[in-house]
């Protein structure tokens, strides 16, 4: 009798075994849970949410581009031949717009500014003199404060007076500009000094055509 009892004690109930197995199947480790979440994700993203994210990204990109063009750098297309051969017609240049937040234009800078005549949207010329300096032209050469300028960028072309009487002292808050192509340039000799508030920036880089890519 005792032996039979021992035998019964060692026998397993089939339903009990199934329950144990079912419980084992339902038990999921933390690692397995993470794998399941990674595979299944949070479900498909709705079209509305995708569209909203796209609109937000486009708006941010547009805002950044506007800020960069307004305060950092902006490309310009050269409209005239007044800076030949330094810059040719239809060249593309980048103008540094923030540099004049911290300093004023200096003689020799190539600047982009509003066209005082209104014939073009913008013009590009070289700064010859700044406020307080006196400009004069004599014998085909430019003089600033009585000293002749060394101007290799004109390639020997003579400078002649135009409309504005010379000598001329540049008033505060203005600059005197001329094109490198002195015999074919409408500049401060015609329209006078340019107000600093009309200056967009300093041309620093030619980006097109690629064959002449480089700093100015």
Beta strands, then each sheet from edge to edge (+ up, - down):
strand 1: 73-77
strand 2: 92-96
strand 3: 110-114
strand 4: 122-130
strand 5: 134-138
strand 6: 141-144
strand 7: 147-148
strand 8: 168-169
strand 9: 174-178
strand 10: 194-195
strand 11: 199-208
strand 12: 214-215
sheet 1: 1+ 2- 11+ 3- 4+ 9- 10+
sheet 2: 1+ 2- 11+ 12-
sheet 3: 7+ 6- 5+ 8-
end
